[in-house]
Every structure is written in structure tokens, then in C-alpha cells.
Amino acid sequence: ALPGGRIANKFYRSIVQQAPHDPALLGAIHLFWADERCVAPDDGDSNFRTASELLIEPLKLQPAQVHRIQGELPPPAGAAAAEASLNSVLGRSGSRALDLVILGMGEDGHVASLFPGDNWEDQNHPPLYRSVVAVKPPPNRVTLTYRALKEAAQVWVLASGAGKRDALRQSLSTDSTPLGRVRSQRSQVRVFSDIQ
């Protein structure tokens, strides 16, 4: 699953520069998103649009490999469609979870669209995706849930910029931020950062 936010731009450019352009290797990849803003896919705020322009088109990935969150749908319908798409691909592959989720971390320690103070999680059978109302615009979003992040084979976090220093330190030492909560629920989270 791909990240959103500003850090995605740097990440996608780096991947395109370093990735082998081997159709056989790239053909095995299926792309999902950690979160999406509920906007049209060609909107400037769309995480899909950024990935399409900077990653999908340069690598010439096929439409069948790209499983975008349909941000143009009402948020609950977008979450349900994203979950159905993910479950369909996981069912065909024999896997039970995402192989790799790459997340950006915000200044408040949020990851995907899981923000501080949002402790929602259906304890009986939480979904893999859900709709949220974020504190940042645009407010309506669809995000992977803590369950999906807990079950993923690997979770990598990208954190860049001095303004995120305190949130990163807090996230690495407590579970009081969304990243801290993800970290506390997993045996390993890899953090890539330029923060000193």
C-alpha cells in the first residue's frame, strides 16, 4: 500500500530512478493505498493522482495492477469498495494481508488518515478500510485501519523534516500517537528518516 502526503512525491521519484524496469518483475506488483482523500481521481489533492503521475505511468504499470481507493464515491462506499478490491486480490494470491504498507508520518504523529484522538476500532471484526473525517482538509477520507496495519507483513514509515522531530520521538517511545499505536501492535516497524 502506498503513502499519501508530501513525502510520497520524493518517495515515488526515488523508486522510479532506482527500480529495475523489468516487466516480469513489475508485473507481480499490485498497488493499494494507505489512504485517500475523498476527491475525484484527477483532483490535485488525490493521492492516486500523485502516484499515477510520478510512479504508475513512469513504470508503465498495467491498470489491473492498480487498485485505487475511489475517492469520488461517498466515503463509506469508497471504504467498502477498497476493502472488496483488497480482499479479492488477497484471495487470488492466497495471502491474508498486505505484503508491505508504506506510510508517511505527519507532524502530529498521524499515519495514513489515522489521526490523534481517533480511537475508533470495531472490536468484533474491524474492517481493513474505513471512512474518516480528518482534522486536515479535505476532511472526508478513506484509510487503512489499525487492523490492516497490524496484519501487514511489513510496515515502513517515512518521516522527513525537522517539524516532525517531536512527534517521531514520541511515537518511538510511547503508543500515544497513531504511529506509536501501530508500532506497539507489531513486532517490527521500519522507520526511514532524515530527522536528527
SVG drawing of the C-alpha trace seen along z (x, -y; Angstrom):
<svg xmlns="http://www.w3.org/2000/svg" viewBox="-22 -22 43 41">
<polyline fill="none" stroke="black" stroke-width="0.4" points="0.0,0.0 1.3,-3.4 1.6,-6.5 0.0,-9.9 1.1,-13.3 4.1,-15.4 6.7,-12.7 5.1,-10.5 6.5,-12.8 10.1,-12.2 9.5,-8.5 7.9,-7.9 10.7,-9.8 13.3,-7.8 11.6,-4.5 11.3,-5.3 15.0,-6.2 16.1,-3.0 13.6,-0.4 14.5,2.1 12.2,1.6 11.7,5.3 8.1,6.0 8.3,9.5 9.3,8.2 6.9,5.2 4.1,7.4 3.8,9.1 3.1,5.9 -0.4,4.8 -0.7,1.3 -3.2,0.2 -3.3,-3.0 -2.9,-3.6 -5.4,-6.4 -7.2,-8.7 -8.9,-12.0 -12.5,-11.8 -12.0,-13.8 -12.0,-12.9 -9.0,-10.9 -7.8,-13.8 -8.0,-16.3 -4.8,-18.0 -5.5,-16.6 -5.8,-13.0 -3.1,-10.6 -3.9,-8.4 -3.2,-11.3 0.2,-11.9 1.1,-8.2 -0.2,-7.9 1.9,-10.8 5.1,-10.0 5.1,-6.2 2.5,-4.3 2.9,-6.0 6.7,-6.1 6.9,-2.4 4.2,-1.6 2.2,0.5 -1.0,2.0 -4.5,1.0 -5.1,4.4 -2.3,3.9 -3.7,0.6 -6.4,0.7 -7.1,-2.9 -9.5,-4.0 -12.5,-5.5 -12.4,-8.9 -15.2,-10.2 -17.7,-7.8 -19.4,-8.6 -16.8,-7.8 -18.5,-4.7 -19.0,-3.3 -15.4,-4.1 -14.2,-2.2 -16.3,0.8 -15.2,0.8 -11.5,0.6 -11.9,3.4 -13.6,5.6 -10.8,4.9 -8.2,5.7 -9.9,8.9 -10.3,10.0 -6.6,9.7 -5.6,11.3 -8.0,14.2 -6.5,14.8 -2.9,14.7 -3.6,16.9 -2.4,14.2 -4.2,12.9 -2.7,9.4 -0.8,6.8 2.9,7.6 4.1,4.1 2.5,0.9 4.5,-2.3 3.3,-5.2 4.2,-8.9 4.1,-10.4 2.6,-13.8 3.7,-16.5 1.2,-15.1 2.3,-11.5 -0.6,-10.6 -0.2,-7.8 -2.5,-7.2 -5.6,-9.1 -5.4,-7.8 -5.2,-11.0 -4.6,-11.6 -7.7,-11.3 -9.5,-8.9 -9.6,-5.6 -12.4,-4.1 -12.0,-0.4 -14.8,2.2 -13.5,4.8 -15.6,7.7 -14.4,7.7 -12.8,4.4 -12.6,3.7 -9.4,3.2 -10.5,-0.2 -12.9,-2.7 -14.1,-6.2 -12.9,-9.0 -13.4,-12.7 -9.9,-14.2 -8.7,-17.3 -6.9,-18.4 -8.6,-19.4 -10.1,-17.9 -11.8,-16.3 -13.5,-13.2 -11.1,-10.3 -10.8,-6.6 -8.0,-4.9 -6.5,-1.6 -7.3,-0.6 -5.1,0.3 -6.1,3.9 -4.8,3.8 -1.5,2.2 -1.2,4.8 -1.7,7.7 0.5,6.4 3.7,8.5 5.8,5.3 5.2,1.6 7.7,-1.1 7.3,-4.7 8.8,-7.7 9.4,-10.7 11.2,-13.8 11.6,-17.4 12.6,-19.0 8.9,-19.8 8.3,-16.1 11.1,-15.6 9.0,-15.7 6.2,-13.5 8.7,-10.9 10.5,-10.7 7.1,-10.4 6.0,-7.7 9.1,-5.7 8.8,-5.8 5.1,-5.6 1.8,-4.5 0.2,-7.9 0.3,-8.8 -1.1,-6.8 2.4,-5.8 3.1,-4.8 0.0,-2.7 0.9,-1.0 4.5,-0.4 3.1,1.1 0.9,3.6 3.6,5.0 6.9,6.8 8.6,4.5 8.1,1.2 10.9,-0.1 11.3,-3.9 13.3,-5.8 14.0,-9.3 16.4,-12.3 15.4,-13.7 18.4,-14.1"/>
</svg>
